[in-house]
Amino acid sequence: MNPEIRVHSYESMGTFDGPGLRYVVFLQGCPFRCQYCANPDTIDAVGESKLTNPDYIVEQAVSMKPFFGKRGGITFSGGEPTVQAEALVPLFKRLKEAGIHICVDSNGGIWNRHVEELFRLTDLVLLDVKEINPERHQFITERPNTQTLKTAQWLEENERPFRLRYVLVPGLSDFEEDLHALGQHFKDYKQIERVELLPYHRLGVHKYEALGWDYKLKDVKENTPEQLERAGQILRTYFPQLVIN
């Protein structure tokens, strides 16, 4: 019997988390504590999630397959999907058998044999690098970035395609020296099919209020177009495949 998956919520036709139209499954649990997390209700290991039979996820994905076309598929986001890697491996095998394209949106911060097997079954990893500077990464997430960078290296060495995602937070992750350092670190990677520069937004603030949590970045304003373009100019010198979302 396949283990159940702890699911927070679903999005039936997502266009943001990977190529084409996606069935997005938001999973519960995350070891990072990002100050600007848009889904703080997915951080706790249980939260308001539901244990879900993997049959349901397979059935839903297969039923949507006609809408996916050549580019779409299923994306596992969160939370952090690799928290549940052991339970996801048999599910991923079934999705592969059904011809479903699989994306995993991950911070790369967890590693074990189940995560490795999961990434070998994944068609495209959306790797969220919060900061290249280790001290600033620790401040933003309360966790080191050592494993995230090791995960990126593993993806490169094992020829697993991935997208590099970077959220530009004013005063937190928009330092020019860090953008250059990010570019220098990853510029020769062959498996990065795209670099996505993501603007900071405050869409999750109401969730903090609902949880009774203090939103620490309440004084941080969203990016101006000029801030995004300046960061984009720096990153484009290293990544011609840069996209500003």
N, C-alpha and C positions, 0 to 999 in steps of 0.2 A: 504493500500500500504506500502510495506516494505521500510524503509529509505535507501538511497544510501550510499555506503561506499567510503571513500576517500582513493584510492589505489595509491601507488607510483609505484610499479612494481611487477613482478611475476618471480618465478623460477619454471620451470615445473617438474624437477626431482631432487630435493635437497636431499642430503644424510647427511647433517650436522645438520639440525634443527629438531631433534627428531628421533625416531626409523624408520628404513626402508626407502623406497623411499617416498619423501614428495612433495606435491604441496605447494610451499611457497608463501604466499601473504604478500608483504611488505606494511604496512599501513603508512599513513602520520601523522606526529605530535608526539612530545615528550616533556615532561616537564623537562627532564634531559639535562644537557649540558656537557656530558662526554668529557674530553679532548682528548680521543683517539677514539671517535665515528667513526665507519667504514662507516656509512651512514649519514653524516651530512646533505645531501640533503633531509632527511626525517624529520628533526627536526621541521622546520616551519610548522604551522598548515595547510597551503595550498601548498606552494612550487610549483612543477610542476606536482602535482598529478592530477588524474582524478576521478570525481565522478562516481562511478560504480554501476550499478544495481546488487543487490545481486543474481539475477537469473543467471547472467553470471558466478559468482564464483561457484554456485551450479552445473551448467551445466558442467563446466570445471572439478570440483572435481569428479563428477559422471563419466565423460568420462574417467578419469584416474584411476578409481577404480580398473580395472583389473591389473594394474601395481603395485598397492600398496601392494598386497599380504596380509598376516596376520598382518604385523607390520606397514605398511605405512599409509599415510593419508594426511591431510592438516595441515599446520602450519601457524599461523598468527604471523608475526614478524613486524619489523618497522625500525624506529619509535617505538612508544609504543602503542600496540593494545588497551589497556584499555582506551586510550583517546576517542575511539569511541565505548565504551562498549555498550551504549544504542542502537546504530544502529546494533551492531554485535549480540545481543541476539537473535532476530528473525532469523538471518542467521544461527547461531549455531543450533537452534532448527531444522531447515530444514536439515542441514548437519547430525545431529544425526538421523533424520528420514530416511535419505538415507544410514545410516550405515557407515558413514565416521568417522575415528578416528581423533580427533581434538587436536592439540597442540597449546599453546599460549606461545610465548617467551616474557617475561615481566620483567621490573625492579621492579615491585611490589610497585611502588611509588604512585599509585592512588587508592583511595578506596571510593566507594559509593555503593548504592544498585544494580546498574547496573553491576558493576565490580563483586560483590558477585554472582549475578545470572550467569554472564558469566563464572566464575570459577567453578560453580556447573555444568555447561554444558560441561566443558573442560575435556578431558580425561587425559591430561598430561600437566603440567605447566613447562616451562623452566625458572626458576627464576634466574635472573642475580643479584648477590650480588656484588656490585662494591668494597666495603670495609666494614669490620666490625667495624673499628675505626671511630667514628662519625666525628671527625675533618678531617680526611683524605678523608672520603666519601664526605664531604661538599666541600673540595678542588677539588676533581676529577670531581664531577657532578654539583656543585653549588646548591645541594639540600641535605637535611638530609636523613639519612637511617632509620629513625624511622618507617615509614610506610612500608618499604620493610621488615623489621624484623617482624612487626605485620602481614603482609600478609603471610609470611612463617609460623608464628604461627597459623594463621587461616587455612591454608592448612593442617597443621599437625592435628589440633583439629577436622577438618571436614573430615579427611581421604581422602584428595585429593592428589594423587601421584604427585610428582614433582622431577625435576632434579635441582640440585644446580650448577650454573655456575659461575666461577670466573676467571677473566682475570688477568694474572700475568704481571704487568707493572714494569720494572726495575725502582727503585727509587720512585715508586708511590704506588704500592700495593703488593710489594714482601717482606715486613718486616716480619721477622720470628715470632715476638711476635704477629703480626696480624693474621698470618696463624694459630698459636696455638689458638688464641682467637676465630677465625672462627670455628676451630674444636671443641673447648670446648662448644661453643654456640649451635652447631647443632648435636653434636655426638649422642645424644639420640633420635633424630627424626626418627620415623618409616616410614614416608611417602617419605623420600628421596630415590628414587630408584637408583640414580647414582649421583656422583659428577664429574663435568667436569672441569679440569684445562686447561684453554685456553691460549695459548701463545699470547703475544702482537704482533701485526703486523701493518704494515704501508700501507695497501692496499687502505685505503681511502684518503691518502694524496693528490692525484691528484684532488679529489673532492673539497677539501678546496681551492686549487688553482683556480678551475673553479668557485667557489662561491666568490672568492676574499677575503677569510678568512685567518687569520694567524693560521697556525698549530703550537700549543704551544709546542708540543713534538718532534720537528724536530731534536733535539739533542739526543733523547732517542733511543738507539739501541734495536733491537729485542733480545729476550731471547737467551742465549746460551743453549745448551742441558744440561749443568751442572746446570744452574739456574733452569731449569724446573724440573730436577730430584731431586734437593735438596728440592724444594717446594713440590714436589710429595711425597718425603719421610716423610716430616712433616705431610702432610694431610692424608697420608695412615695410620698413627697411629690412626687416628680418623675415617677414612672412608675407609673400605676395598673395597668399590665399586668405588673408584676413577679411573678415566680415564684421561690420558693426551692426549688432541686432537692435 
